[in-house]
Amino acid sequence: MREFTLNSLAVNAAVWATAVSAGAIYNECMRFYPLAVGLIAMFSIASHAIPMRSCGDYAAKIPNVKPHLCETAQLQDMKARSVQGRPIWGRDVQVDDSLLRILVLGGIHGDEMSSSSLVFHWIAMAQTPPSDTPVAIHWRFIPSLNPDGLFARPAKRVNAHGVDLNRNFPTPNWARDARRYWEGRTQKDPRRWPGNKPLSEPESRFLLDQMDSFKPNLIVSVHAPYGVLDFDGPSVPPSKLGRLFLDQVGIFPGSLGNYGGIHKGVPVVTIELPSASRTPTDAEMRQMWIDLLRWTSDRLGPGISTAVQGFSKQQ
Ligand SMILES: [Zn+2]
């Protein structure tokens, strides 16, 4: 009996101890619950950011881009994949009450590595805008639209299907003109194959989705190596960006300038850097940036942005 009582006491004590420790654990859990939720949230946000390993890969391919510049760009997964399944990375930089949306694209041609570099340098500049920036801008940067072309060995202009993405946009009469242009004017240059149909490629479809959802007031597309500035669409073109001067070289079936600028009415500034493998100096890249801001403010700024937006919506 005594033994039973002792045993009962022991059992009761054990149950009580278990209850107390379970309660303590519960209390501890509740103390750390907000921290855990915060960590999970941070992890899920971080999991969409470009990994350091990928920044190492980009830095190894793109001139004048060190891993640190790529990491501080804080690129996010834009939820699009190239033909070979590579993520397309992008970065939004915006201030409150942005009046204008500008989409900046690099590397639509994978072997024009300097174009991606310029976009990385401009992301850094957009994060520390001059205090006298005349107009509030929501920037969206896509430094490498054709990662399969960039990471091919050697790098290629076309994507993994061999399509020139800058001839794959659905301009009017594409079916007739794009093939005719490719066969006649380019002599079936494989670097300029427009594809079997417009928007046949995931990379060009992604860009079209961006135009439809982000609704940019301006698109800036960076290329190389012709050393000029081109412009399509409404508004007065910029006469120069840094040392690049305006030289409107013509219209190509299926090109972004033709589709965005002429067909959709969104101004497209096409920058042709002078070299595909070397970037302009830091001072030159900054001057181009400042000239772009100035032209944007003059031509697309507060007084006329509404008109441009209205025009875009009609398309
Ligand atoms: Zn190009």
py3Dmol code that shows the C-alpha trace and the ligand (Angstrom):
import py3Dmol

protein = """\
ATOM      1  CA  MET A   1       0.000   0.000   0.000  1.00  0.00           C
ATOM      2  CA  ARG A   2       2.697   2.366   1.025  1.00  0.00           C
ATOM      3  CA  GLU A   3       4.592   1.312  -1.973  1.00  0.00           C
ATOM      4  CA  PHE A   4       1.537   1.934  -4.173  1.00  0.00           C
ATOM      5  CA  THR A   5       1.083   5.385  -2.639  1.00  0.00           C
ATOM      6  CA  LEU A   6       4.673   6.224  -3.237  1.00  0.00           C
ATOM      7  CA  ASN A   7       4.364   4.949  -6.745  1.00  0.00           C
ATOM      8  CA  SER A   8       1.208   7.035  -7.238  1.00  0.00           C
ATOM      9  CA  LEU A   9       2.998  10.076  -5.939  1.00  0.00           C
ATOM     10  CA  ALA A  10       5.873   9.416  -8.252  1.00  0.00           C
ATOM     11  CA  VAL A  11       3.523   9.033 -11.186  1.00  0.00           C
ATOM     12  CA  ASN A  12       1.655  12.177 -10.221  1.00  0.00           C
ATOM     13  CA  ALA A  13       4.910  14.040  -9.841  1.00  0.00           C
ATOM     14  CA  ALA A  14       6.066  12.792 -13.210  1.00  0.00           C
ATOM     15  CA  VAL A  15       2.778  13.849 -14.842  1.00  0.00           C
ATOM     16  CA  TRP A  16       3.010  17.228 -13.154  1.00  0.00           C
ATOM     17  CA  ALA A  17       6.628  17.635 -14.187  1.00  0.00           C
ATOM     18  CA  THR A  18       5.754  16.690 -17.755  1.00  0.00           C
ATOM     19  CA  ALA A  19       2.889  19.179 -17.752  1.00  0.00           C
ATOM     20  CA  VAL A  20       5.124  21.892 -16.335  1.00  0.00           C
ATOM     21  CA  SER A  21       7.887  21.213 -18.823  1.00  0.00           C
ATOM     22  CA  ALA A  22       5.385  21.030 -21.713  1.00  0.00           C
ATOM     23  CA  GLY A  23       4.007  24.353 -20.563  1.00  0.00           C
ATOM     24  CA  ALA A  24       7.492  25.772 -20.348  1.00  0.00           C
ATOM     25  CA  ILE A  25       8.281  24.529 -23.829  1.00  0.00           C
ATOM     26  CA  TYR A  26       5.008  25.993 -25.060  1.00  0.00           C
ATOM     27  CA  ASN A  27       5.840  29.306 -23.414  1.00  0.00           C
ATOM     28  CA  GLU A  28       9.313  29.261 -24.888  1.00  0.00           C
ATOM     29  CA  CYS A  29       7.859  28.474 -28.302  1.00  0.00           C
ATOM     30  CA  MET A  30       5.444  31.368 -28.024  1.00  0.00           C
ATOM     31  CA  ARG A  31       8.304  33.663 -27.018  1.00  0.00           C
ATOM     32  CA  PHE A  32      10.246  32.701 -30.110  1.00  0.00           C
ATOM     33  CA  TYR A  33       7.215  32.398 -32.385  1.00  0.00           C
ATOM     34  CA  PRO A  34       7.460  35.958 -33.775  1.00  0.00           C
ATOM     35  CA  LEU A  35      11.189  35.449 -34.298  1.00  0.00           C
ATOM     36  CA  ALA A  36      10.569  32.175 -36.124  1.00  0.00           C
ATOM     37  CA  VAL A  37       7.891  33.756 -38.301  1.00  0.00           C
ATOM     38  CA  GLY A  38      10.267  36.602 -39.064  1.00  0.00           C
ATOM     39  CA  LEU A  39      13.066  34.209 -39.972  1.00  0.00           C
ATOM     40  CA  ILE A  40      10.781  32.159 -42.210  1.00  0.00           C
ATOM     41  CA  ALA A  41       9.592  35.362 -43.916  1.00  0.00           C
ATOM     42  CA  MET A  42      13.167  36.545 -44.368  1.00  0.00           C
ATOM     43  CA  PHE A  43      14.152  33.168 -45.762  1.00  0.00           C
ATOM     44  CA  SER A  44      11.270  33.113 -48.221  1.00  0.00           C
ATOM     45  CA  ILE A  45      12.136  36.631 -49.418  1.00  0.00           C
ATOM     46  CA  ALA A  46      15.822  35.790 -49.553  1.00  0.00           C
ATOM     47  CA  SER A  47      15.110  32.608 -51.484  1.00  0.00           C
ATOM     48  CA  HIS A  48      13.906  34.745 -54.411  1.00  0.00           C
ATOM     49  CA  ALA A  49      17.102  36.821 -54.377  1.00  0.00           C
ATOM     50  CA  ILE A  50      20.020  35.951 -56.591  1.00  0.00           C
ATOM     51  CA  PRO A  51      22.380  33.499 -54.819  1.00  0.00           C
ATOM     52  CA  MET A  52      25.999  34.510 -54.301  1.00  0.00           C
ATOM     53  CA  ARG A  53      27.048  31.600 -56.520  1.00  0.00           C
ATOM     54  CA  SER A  54      25.044  33.033 -59.440  1.00  0.00           C
ATOM     55  CA  CYS A  55      26.572  36.454 -58.843  1.00  0.00           C
ATOM     56  CA  GLY A  56      29.964  34.775 -59.143  1.00  0.00           C
ATOM     57  CA  ASP A  57      28.907  33.305 -62.505  1.00  0.00           C
ATOM     58  CA  TYR A  58      27.659  36.660 -63.803  1.00  0.00           C
ATOM     59  CA  ALA A  59      30.755  38.465 -62.570  1.00  0.00           C
ATOM     60  CA  ALA A  60      32.939  35.914 -64.365  1.00  0.00           C
ATOM     61  CA  LYS A  61      31.193  36.586 -67.704  1.00  0.00           C
ATOM     62  CA  ILE A  62      30.410  40.300 -67.609  1.00  0.00           C
ATOM     63  CA  PRO A  63      33.201  42.870 -67.899  1.00  0.00           C
ATOM     64  CA  ASN A  64      33.673  45.348 -65.069  1.00  0.00           C
ATOM     65  CA  VAL A  65      31.162  43.606 -62.784  1.00  0.00           C
ATOM     66  CA  LYS A  66      32.563  42.238 -59.542  1.00  0.00           C
ATOM     67  CA  PRO A  67      30.507  39.844 -57.393  1.00  0.00           C
ATOM     68  CA  HIS A  68      29.984  42.661 -54.885  1.00  0.00           C
ATOM     69  CA  LEU A  69      28.321  44.900 -57.498  1.00  0.00           C
ATOM     70  CA  CYS A  70      26.008  42.016 -58.444  1.00  0.00           C
ATOM     71  CA  GLU A  71      25.178  41.236 -54.801  1.00  0.00           C
ATOM     72  CA  THR A  72      24.387  44.853 -53.935  1.00  0.00           C
ATOM     73  CA  ALA A  73      22.078  44.979 -56.968  1.00  0.00           C
ATOM     74  CA  GLN A  74      19.792  42.621 -54.940  1.00  0.00           C
ATOM     75  CA  LEU A  75      18.353  41.019 -58.034  1.00  0.00           C
ATOM     76  CA  GLN A  76      15.080  39.162 -57.600  1.00  0.00           C
ATOM     77  CA  ASP A  77      13.750  36.191 -59.499  1.00  0.00           C
ATOM     78  CA  MET A  78      11.308  37.607 -62.057  1.00  0.00           C
ATOM     79  CA  LYS A  79       9.613  34.167 -62.223  1.00  0.00           C
ATOM     80  CA  ALA A  80      10.594  33.638 -65.827  1.00  0.00           C
ATOM     81  CA  ARG A  81      12.933  31.005 -67.218  1.00  0.00           C
ATOM     82  CA  SER A  82      15.082  30.896 -70.315  1.00  0.00           C
ATOM     83  CA  VAL A  83      14.911  28.003 -72.782  1.00  0.00           C
ATOM     84  CA  GLN A  84      17.538  26.152 -70.724  1.00  0.00           C
ATOM     85  CA  GLY A  85      15.764  26.957 -67.452  1.00  0.00           C
ATOM     86  CA  ARG A  86      17.939  29.801 -66.180  1.00  0.00           C
ATOM     87  CA  PRO A  87      16.122  32.406 -64.065  1.00  0.00           C
ATOM     88  CA  ILE A  88      15.747  35.884 -65.480  1.00  0.00           C
ATOM     89  CA  TRP A  89      16.731  38.318 -62.735  1.00  0.00           C
ATOM     90  CA  GLY A  90      15.498  41.855 -62.245  1.00  0.00           C
ATOM     91  CA  ARG A  91      15.462  44.686 -59.766  1.00  0.00           C
ATOM     92  CA  ASP A  92      12.924  47.405 -59.035  1.00  0.00           C
ATOM     93  CA  VAL A  93      14.176  50.684 -57.577  1.00  0.00           C
ATOM     94  CA  GLN A  94      11.506  53.192 -56.765  1.00  0.00           C
ATOM     95  CA  VAL A  95      10.622  56.105 -54.560  1.00  0.00           C
ATOM     96  CA  ASP A  96       7.233  57.024 -53.166  1.00  0.00           C
ATOM     97  CA  ASP A  97       4.882  58.686 -55.608  1.00  0.00           C
ATOM     98  CA  SER A  98       6.831  57.665 -58.691  1.00  0.00           C
ATOM     99  CA  LEU A  99       5.441  59.437 -61.732  1.00  0.00           C
ATOM    100  CA  LEU A 100       7.231  57.499 -64.431  1.00  0.00           C
ATOM    101  CA  ARG A 101       8.047  53.847 -64.985  1.00  0.00           C
ATOM    102  CA  ILE A 102      11.197  53.042 -66.902  1.00  0.00           C
ATOM    103  CA  LEU A 103      12.233  49.554 -68.007  1.00  0.00           C
ATOM    104  CA  VAL A 104      15.981  49.115 -68.608  1.00  0.00           C
ATOM    105  CA  LEU A 105      17.135  45.991 -70.470  1.00  0.00           C
ATOM    106  CA  GLY A 106      20.591  44.572 -70.999  1.00  0.00           C
ATOM    107  CA  GLY A 107      21.878  41.469 -72.706  1.00  0.00           C
ATOM    108  CA  ILE A 108      18.984  40.761 -75.068  1.00  0.00           C
ATOM    109  CA  HIS A 109      21.898  39.691 -77.273  1.00  0.00           C
ATOM    110  CA  GLY A 110      23.977  37.364 -75.117  1.00  0.00           C
ATOM    111  CA  ASP A 111      27.353  38.238 -76.615  1.00  0.00           C
ATOM    112  CA  GLU A 112      26.990  41.968 -75.903  1.00  0.00           C
ATOM    113  CA  MET A 113      28.301  41.603 -72.360  1.00  0.00           C
ATOM    114  CA  SER A 114      29.026  45.308 -71.842  1.00  0.00           C
ATOM    115  CA  SER A 115      25.280  45.998 -72.106  1.00  0.00           C
ATOM    116  CA  SER A 116      24.614  43.885 -69.006  1.00  0.00           C
ATOM    117  CA  SER A 117      27.472  45.614 -67.219  1.00  0.00           C
ATOM    118  CA  LEU A 118      26.034  49.064 -67.868  1.00  0.00           C
ATOM    119  CA  VAL A 119      22.713  47.965 -66.375  1.00  0.00           C
ATOM    120  CA  PHE A 120      24.442  46.679 -63.211  1.00  0.00           C
ATOM    121  CA  HIS A 121      26.251  50.021 -62.832  1.00  0.00           C
ATOM    122  CA  TRP A 122      23.014  51.942 -63.368  1.00  0.00           C
ATOM    123  CA  ILE A 123      21.256  49.890 -60.659  1.00  0.00           C
ATOM    124  CA  ALA A 124      23.911  51.139 -58.228  1.00  0.00           C
ATOM    125  CA  MET A 125      23.357  54.730 -59.404  1.00  0.00           C
ATOM    126  CA  ALA A 126      19.577  54.439 -59.123  1.00  0.00           C
ATOM    127  CA  GLN A 127      19.953  53.347 -55.491  1.00  0.00           C
ATOM    128  CA  THR A 128      21.702  56.625 -54.658  1.00  0.00           C
ATOM    129  CA  PRO A 129      20.003  59.150 -56.932  1.00  0.00           C
ATOM    130  CA  PRO A 130      21.216  62.738 -56.996  1.00  0.00           C
ATOM    131  CA  SER A 131      19.265  64.868 -54.528  1.00  0.00           C
ATOM    132  CA  ASP A 132      18.121  67.177 -57.314  1.00  0.00           C
ATOM    133  CA  THR A 133      16.578  64.386 -59.430  1.00  0.00           C
ATOM    134  CA  PRO A 134      13.809  66.314 -61.131  1.00  0.00           C
ATOM    135  CA  VAL A 135      11.244  63.536 -61.505  1.00  0.00           C
ATOM    136  CA  ALA A 136      10.370  60.523 -59.317  1.00  0.00           C
ATOM    137  CA  ILE A 137      10.974  57.336 -61.267  1.00  0.00           C
ATOM    138  CA  HIS A 138      10.104  53.697 -60.725  1.00  0.00           C
ATOM    139  CA  TRP A 139      12.934  51.799 -62.397  1.00  0.00           C
ATOM    140  CA  ARG A 140      12.827  48.170 -63.405  1.00  0.00           C
ATOM    141  CA  PHE A 141      16.193  46.765 -64.440  1.00  0.00           C
ATOM    142  CA  ILE A 142      16.696  43.462 -66.275  1.00  0.00           C
ATOM    143  CA  PRO A 143      20.468  43.154 -66.732  1.00  0.00           C
ATOM    144  CA  SER A 144      20.529  39.891 -68.683  1.00  0.00           C
ATOM    145  CA  LEU A 145      17.472  39.036 -70.746  1.00  0.00           C
ATOM    146  CA  ASN A 146      19.198  36.217 -72.619  1.00  0.00           C
ATOM    147  CA  PRO A 147      21.196  34.303 -69.985  1.00  0.00           C
ATOM    148  CA  ASP A 148      21.549  31.192 -72.207  1.00  0.00           C
ATOM    149  CA  GLY A 149      23.295  33.295 -74.858  1.00  0.00           C
ATOM    150  CA  LEU A 150      25.495  34.946 -72.232  1.00  0.00           C
ATOM    151  CA  PHE A 151      26.581  31.651 -70.645  1.00  0.00           C
ATOM    152  CA  ALA A 152      27.098  29.777 -73.944  1.00  0.00           C
ATOM    153  CA  ARG A 153      30.774  29.054 -74.705  1.00  0.00           C
ATOM    154  CA  PRO A 154      31.513  31.255 -76.493  1.00  0.00           C
ATOM    155  CA  ALA A 155      28.695  33.672 -75.706  1.00  0.00           C
ATOM    156  CA  LYS A 156      26.046  33.926 -78.435  1.00  0.00           C
ATOM    157  CA  ARG A 157      23.845  36.704 -79.771  1.00  0.00           C
ATOM    158  CA  VAL A 158      20.872  34.330 -80.103  1.00  0.00           C
ATOM    159  CA  ASN A 159      19.051  32.327 -77.430  1.00  0.00           C
ATOM    160  CA  ALA A 160      19.332  28.553 -76.929  1.00  0.00           C
ATOM    161  CA  HIS A 161      16.905  27.930 -79.828  1.00  0.00           C
ATOM    162  CA  GLY A 162      19.105  30.020 -82.109  1.00  0.00           C
ATOM    163  CA  VAL A 163      16.567  32.858 -82.268  1.00  0.00           C
ATOM    164  CA  ASP A 164      17.498  36.532 -82.376  1.00  0.00           C
ATOM    165  CA  LEU A 165      15.161  37.745 -79.627  1.00  0.00           C
ATOM    166  CA  ASN A 166      15.292  41.278 -80.992  1.00  0.00           C
ATOM    167  CA  ARG A 167      13.553  40.058 -84.172  1.00  0.00           C
ATOM    168  CA  ASN A 168      10.927  37.952 -82.387  1.00  0.00           C
ATOM    169  CA  PHE A 169       8.398  40.641 -81.388  1.00  0.00           C
ATOM    170  CA  PRO A 170       4.969  40.692 -83.053  1.00  0.00           C
ATOM    171  CA  THR A 171       5.290  43.714 -85.316  1.00  0.00           C
ATOM    172  CA  PRO A 172       2.594  44.098 -87.984  1.00  0.00           C
ATOM    173  CA  ASN A 173       3.178  41.826 -91.005  1.00  0.00           C
ATOM    174  CA  TRP A 174       5.834  39.876 -89.104  1.00  0.00           C
ATOM    175  CA  ALA A 175       5.069  36.618 -90.964  1.00  0.00           C
ATOM    176  CA  ARG A 176       5.789  38.280 -94.313  1.00  0.00           C
ATOM    177  CA  ASP A 177       8.517  40.775 -93.426  1.00  0.00           C
ATOM    178  CA  ALA A 178      10.691  39.042 -90.832  1.00  0.00           C
ATOM    179  CA  ARG A 179      11.454  36.025 -93.029  1.00  0.00           C
ATOM    180  CA  ARG A 180      11.883  38.170 -96.136  1.00  0.00           C
ATOM    181  CA  TYR A 181      14.269  40.489 -94.308  1.00  0.00           C
ATOM    182  CA  TRP A 182      16.261  37.559 -92.922  1.00  0.00           C
ATOM    183  CA  GLU A 183      16.590  35.857 -96.307  1.00  0.00           C
ATOM    184  CA  GLY A 184      17.235  38.994 -98.339  1.00  0.00           C
ATOM    185  CA  ARG A 185      18.953  41.614 -96.248  1.00  0.00           C
ATOM    186  CA  THR A 186      20.885  39.357 -93.872  1.00  0.00           C
ATOM    187  CA  GLN A 187      21.563  36.547 -96.386  1.00  0.00           C
ATOM    188  CA  LYS A 188      20.182  34.049 -93.864  1.00  0.00           C
ATOM    189  CA  ASP A 189      22.609  35.142 -91.194  1.00  0.00           C
ATOM    190  CA  PRO A 190      22.092  32.544 -88.389  1.00  0.00           C
ATOM    191  CA  ARG A 191      22.818  35.264 -85.836  1.00  0.00           C
ATOM    192  CA  ARG A 192      19.698  37.086 -86.996  1.00  0.00           C
ATOM    193  CA  TRP A 193      17.172  34.257 -87.330  1.00  0.00           C
ATOM    194  CA  PRO A 194      13.814  35.730 -86.236  1.00  0.00           C
ATOM    195  CA  GLY A 195      12.264  32.382 -85.269  1.00  0.00           C
ATOM    196  CA  ASN A 196       9.354  30.464 -86.795  1.00  0.00           C
ATOM    197  CA  LYS A 197       6.730  32.790 -85.397  1.00  0.00           C
ATOM    198  CA  PRO A 198       6.599  35.933 -83.259  1.00  0.00           C
ATOM    199  CA  LEU A 199       6.930  35.371 -79.516  1.00  0.00           C
ATOM    200  CA  SER A 200       8.062  31.799 -80.076  1.00  0.00           C
ATOM    201  CA  GLU A 201      10.627  32.216 -77.253  1.00  0.00           C
ATOM    202  CA  PRO A 202      10.129  32.363 -73.458  1.00  0.00           C
ATOM    203  CA  GLU A 203      12.508  35.330 -73.201  1.00  0.00           C
ATOM    204  CA  SER A 204      10.581  37.469 -75.713  1.00  0.00           C
ATOM    205  CA  ARG A 205       7.255  36.434 -74.147  1.00  0.00           C
ATOM    206  CA  PHE A 206       8.610  37.492 -70.742  1.00  0.00           C
ATOM    207  CA  LEU A 207       9.509  40.908 -72.121  1.00  0.00           C
ATOM    208  CA  LEU A 208       6.072  41.335 -73.658  1.00  0.00           C
ATOM    209  CA  ASP A 209       4.499  40.386 -70.301  1.00  0.00           C
ATOM    210  CA  GLN A 210       6.665  43.027 -68.650  1.00  0.00           C
ATOM    211  CA  MET A 211       5.445  45.651 -71.092  1.00  0.00           C
ATOM    212  CA  ASP A 212       1.825  44.680 -70.424  1.00  0.00           C
ATOM    213  CA  SER A 213       2.073  44.471 -66.623  1.00  0.00           C
ATOM    214  CA  PHE A 214       4.667  47.116 -65.725  1.00  0.00           C
ATOM    215  CA  LYS A 215       3.391  49.531 -68.400  1.00  0.00           C
ATOM    216  CA  PRO A 216       6.650  51.437 -68.824  1.00  0.00           C
ATOM    217  CA  ASN A 217       6.557  55.047 -69.994  1.00  0.00           C
ATOM    218  CA  LEU A 218       9.996  54.462 -71.465  1.00  0.00           C
ATOM    219  CA  ILE A 219      12.079  51.432 -72.437  1.00  0.00           C
ATOM    220  CA  VAL A 220      15.855  51.659 -72.550  1.00  0.00           C
ATOM    221  CA  SER A 221      17.457  48.723 -74.356  1.00  0.00           C
ATOM    222  CA  VAL A 222      21.234  48.427 -74.213  1.00  0.00           C
ATOM    223  CA  HIS A 223      23.283  46.812 -76.985  1.00  0.00           C
ATOM    224  CA  ALA A 224      26.789  46.942 -78.500  1.00  0.00           C
ATOM    225  CA  PRO A 225      29.059  47.537 -80.459  1.00  0.00           C
ATOM    226  CA  TYR A 226      27.945  50.251 -82.904  1.00  0.00           C
ATOM    227  CA  GLY A 227      28.611  53.254 -80.675  1.00  0.00           C
ATOM    228  CA  VAL A 228      25.394  55.168 -81.408  1.00  0.00           C
ATOM    229  CA  LEU A 229      22.063  56.069 -79.941  1.00  0.00           C
ATOM    230  CA  ASP A 230      18.802  55.047 -81.629  1.00  0.00           C
ATOM    231  CA  PHE A 231      15.238  56.004 -80.845  1.00  0.00           C
ATOM    232  CA  ASP A 232      11.765  54.803 -81.827  1.00  0.00           C
ATOM    233  CA  GLY A 233       8.371  56.095 -80.860  1.00  0.00           C
ATOM    234  CA  PRO A 234       6.678  59.305 -79.818  1.00  0.00           C
ATOM    235  CA  SER A 235       8.513  62.245 -78.220  1.00  0.00           C
ATOM    236  CA  VAL A 236      11.658  64.050 -79.261  1.00  0.00           C
ATOM    237  CA  PRO A 237      14.669  61.709 -79.106  1.00  0.00           C
ATOM    238  CA  PRO A 238      17.628  62.462 -76.872  1.00  0.00           C
ATOM    239  CA  SER A 239      20.382  64.046 -78.983  1.00  0.00           C
ATOM    240  CA  LYS A 240      23.104  62.347 -76.950  1.00  0.00           C
ATOM    241  CA  LEU A 241      23.815  60.174 -73.916  1.00  0.00           C
ATOM    242  CA  GLY A 242      27.374  60.742 -72.787  1.00  0.00           C
ATOM    243  CA  ARG A 243      29.488  60.422 -75.916  1.00  0.00           C
ATOM    244  CA  LEU A 244      26.864  58.522 -77.875  1.00  0.00           C
ATOM    245  CA  PHE A 245      25.008  60.621 -80.424  1.00  0.00           C
ATOM    246  CA  LEU A 246      21.672  60.023 -82.053  1.00  0.00           C
ATOM    247  CA  ASP A 247      21.774  58.104 -85.308  1.00  0.00           C
ATOM    248  CA  GLN A 248      18.457  56.517 -86.164  1.00  0.00           C
ATOM    249  CA  VAL A 249      19.594  53.481 -88.099  1.00  0.00           C
ATOM    250  CA  GLY A 250      16.275  52.176 -89.382  1.00  0.00           C
ATOM    251  CA  ILE A 251      13.474  49.808 -88.552  1.00  0.00           C
ATOM    252  CA  PHE A 252      13.686  46.027 -88.425  1.00  0.00           C
ATOM    253  CA  PRO A 253      10.782  43.574 -88.550  1.00  0.00           C
ATOM    254  CA  GLY A 254      10.274  42.047 -85.117  1.00  0.00           C
ATOM    255  CA  SER A 255      12.619  44.377 -83.234  1.00  0.00           C
ATOM    256  CA  LEU A 256      11.775  45.782 -79.807  1.00  0.00           C
ATOM    257  CA  GLY A 257      12.159  49.354 -81.072  1.00  0.00           C
ATOM    258  CA  ASN A 258       9.728  48.672 -83.884  1.00  0.00           C
ATOM    259  CA  TYR A 259       7.228  46.830 -81.681  1.00  0.00           C
ATOM    260  CA  GLY A 260       7.435  49.004 -78.559  1.00  0.00           C
ATOM    261  CA  GLY A 261       8.195  52.382 -80.074  1.00  0.00           C
ATOM    262  CA  ILE A 262       6.200  52.395 -83.279  1.00  0.00           C
ATOM    263  CA  HIS A 263       3.469  49.802 -82.776  1.00  0.00           C
ATOM    264  CA  LYS A 264       2.739  50.291 -79.044  1.00  0.00           C
ATOM    265  CA  GLY A 265       3.664  53.971 -78.756  1.00  0.00           C
ATOM    266  CA  VAL A 266       6.115  53.529 -75.857  1.00  0.00           C
ATOM    267  CA  PRO A 267       9.351  55.450 -76.474  1.00  0.00           C
ATOM    268  CA  VAL A 268      12.317  53.088 -76.874  1.00  0.00           C
ATOM    269  CA  VAL A 269      15.847  54.413 -76.432  1.00  0.00           C
ATOM    270  CA  THR A 270      18.347  51.951 -77.898  1.00  0.00           C
ATOM    271  CA  ILE A 271      21.887  52.383 -76.679  1.00  0.00           C
ATOM    272  CA  GLU A 272      24.672  50.864 -78.776  1.00  0.00           C
ATOM    273  CA  LEU A 273      27.830  50.883 -76.672  1.00  0.00           C
ATOM    274  CA  PRO A 274      31.082  51.112 -78.631  1.00  0.00           C
ATOM    275  CA  SER A 275      32.432  47.742 -77.472  1.00  0.00           C
ATOM    276  CA  ALA A 276      30.724  44.459 -76.563  1.00  0.00           C
ATOM    277  CA  SER A 277      33.546  43.323 -74.298  1.00  0.00           C
ATOM    278  CA  ARG A 278      34.629  46.567 -72.611  1.00  0.00           C
ATOM    279  CA  THR A 279      32.497  49.044 -70.714  1.00  0.00           C
ATOM    280  CA  PRO A 280      32.792  52.809 -70.966  1.00  0.00           C
ATOM    281  CA  THR A 281      34.634  54.413 -68.049  1.00  0.00           C
ATOM    282  CA  ASP A 282      32.780  54.920 -64.770  1.00  0.00           C
ATOM    283  CA  ALA A 283      32.618  58.666 -65.483  1.00  0.00           C
ATOM    284  CA  GLU A 284      31.157  58.028 -68.942  1.00  0.00           C
ATOM    285  CA  MET A 285      28.535  55.606 -67.585  1.00  0.00           C
ATOM    286  CA  ARG A 286      27.549  58.220 -64.998  1.00  0.00           C
ATOM    287  CA  GLN A 287      27.329  60.940 -67.645  1.00  0.00           C
ATOM    288  CA  MET A 288      25.058  58.733 -69.753  1.00  0.00           C
ATOM    289  CA  TRP A 289      22.887  58.197 -66.685  1.00  0.00           C
ATOM    290  CA  ILE A 290      22.678  61.933 -65.950  1.00  0.00           C
ATOM    291  CA  ASP A 291      21.869  62.732 -69.593  1.00  0.00           C
ATOM    292  CA  LEU A 292      19.130  60.091 -69.544  1.00  0.00           C
ATOM    293  CA  LEU A 293      17.627  61.569 -66.358  1.00  0.00           C
ATOM    294  CA  ARG A 294      17.721  65.061 -67.844  1.00  0.00           C
ATOM    295  CA  TRP A 295      16.098  64.019 -71.118  1.00  0.00           C
ATOM    296  CA  THR A 296      13.488  61.958 -69.238  1.00  0.00           C
ATOM    297  CA  SER A 297      12.619  64.933 -67.079  1.00  0.00           C
ATOM    298  CA  ASP A 298      12.413  67.314 -70.046  1.00  0.00           C
ATOM    299  CA  ARG A 299      10.475  65.059 -72.377  1.00  0.00           C
ATOM    300  CA  LEU A 300       8.512  62.671 -70.174  1.00  0.00           C
ATOM    301  CA  GLY A 301       8.394  64.637 -66.916  1.00  0.00           C
ATOM    302  CA  PRO A 302       5.381  65.761 -64.864  1.00  0.00           C
ATOM    303  CA  GLY A 303       3.755  68.084 -67.387  1.00  0.00           C
ATOM    304  CA  ILE A 304       3.557  65.563 -70.187  1.00  0.00           C
ATOM    305  CA  SER A 305       3.707  62.186 -68.483  1.00  0.00           C
ATOM    306  CA  THR A 306      -0.089  62.014 -68.353  1.00  0.00           C
ATOM    307  CA  ALA A 307      -0.280  62.520 -72.090  1.00  0.00           C
ATOM    308  CA  VAL A 308       2.250  59.755 -72.690  1.00  0.00           C
ATOM    309  CA  GLN A 309       0.431  57.416 -70.291  1.00  0.00           C
ATOM    310  CA  GLY A 310      -2.856  58.145 -72.020  1.00  0.00           C
ATOM    311  CA  PHE A 311      -1.272  57.474 -75.369  1.00  0.00           C
ATOM    312  CA  SER A 312       0.177  54.169 -74.184  1.00  0.00           C
ATOM    313  CA  LYS A 313      -3.171  52.998 -72.857  1.00  0.00           C
ATOM    314  CA  GLN A 314      -4.840  53.538 -76.206  1.00  0.00           C
ATOM    315  CA  GLN A 315      -2.514  51.076 -77.923  1.00  0.00           C
TER     316      GLN A 315
END
"""
ligand_1 = """\
1
ZN
Zn 22.382 43.850 -79.842
"""
view = py3Dmol.view(width=600, height=400)
view.addModel(protein, "pdb")
view.setStyle({"model": 0}, {"cartoon": {"style": "trace"}})
view.addModel(ligand_1, "xyz")
view.setStyle({"model": 1}, {"stick": {}})
view.zoomTo()
view.show()
